[in-house]
């Protein structure tokens, strides 16, 4: 398994230069490291911020599971989407609001065909809200299918 959380920095994360705003590090409540966040007040409605995880060494014809923590805190904070590089147009995962401000777990199965996925993009779309944030943390890639809860 590969730990791509932001505090350790073993993975290659890139801010998209063609989007409207950047994701920024935010300190965790417990003080152990940080997560990446987009505050609700950044940008204008419908603006996008994309954070890309570059994946290397994924084997063809195998499956992986991407597990991550996410939070959508605040009224009408916007949307969080995840895209895989080889499925450009449609998000493989999308969430547009949290029931509360708690962190939740997202899981995405990545099946490698002959062409391998070389990146995963977390995209934040600005909503109408003025408070809250969209956050992502604890991004882990494991080989095999996603475990059941």
Residue, then its C-alpha position, 0 to 999 in steps of 0.5 A: x500500500x502507498x500512503x499519499x497523505x500530505x504530511x508524509x509527502x511520499x507521493x507526487x501531488x501537483x496543483x493544476x495550473x489551468x484551474x481557478x484556484x489552488x488547494x491549500x494545506x490546513x492544520x489538523x485539529x489534533x495537530x498531527x500534520x495537515x490536510x488539503x482544503x479549499x475554503x468556501x469563500x475562495x473564488x466565484x461560484x462554479x470556479x474549479x480547483x484541481x489537485x492531481x496525484x501522479x501515479x507511477x508503477x501501477x501494473x497493467x491488468x491489475x486492480x487497486x483501491x484508492x481510499x481517502x478521507x473527505x469533508x464537505x463542511x458548510x451550507x452550499x459549500x460546493x462539490x468534490x469530484x474525483x477523476x481518473x486520467x484514463x476516464x477524462x470526462x466523467x467523474x468516478x466519484x462525486x459528493x455535493x454536501x455533507x450531512x454534517x461536518x464530520x470526515x467520511x471515507x471515500x473509496x474508488x476501485x481502479x482497474x488497470x487495463x492495458x493502459x494504466x491510470x497515471x493520475x487521479x484528480x481531486x476537483x473542488x467546485x465552488x458553491x454558493x456558500x460563504x463558510x466552511x470548506x472542502x477537505x481531503x486527507x489520508x489518501x492511500x492506494x492499496x493493491x487489490x479490490x476495495x475492502x468492504x467496511 
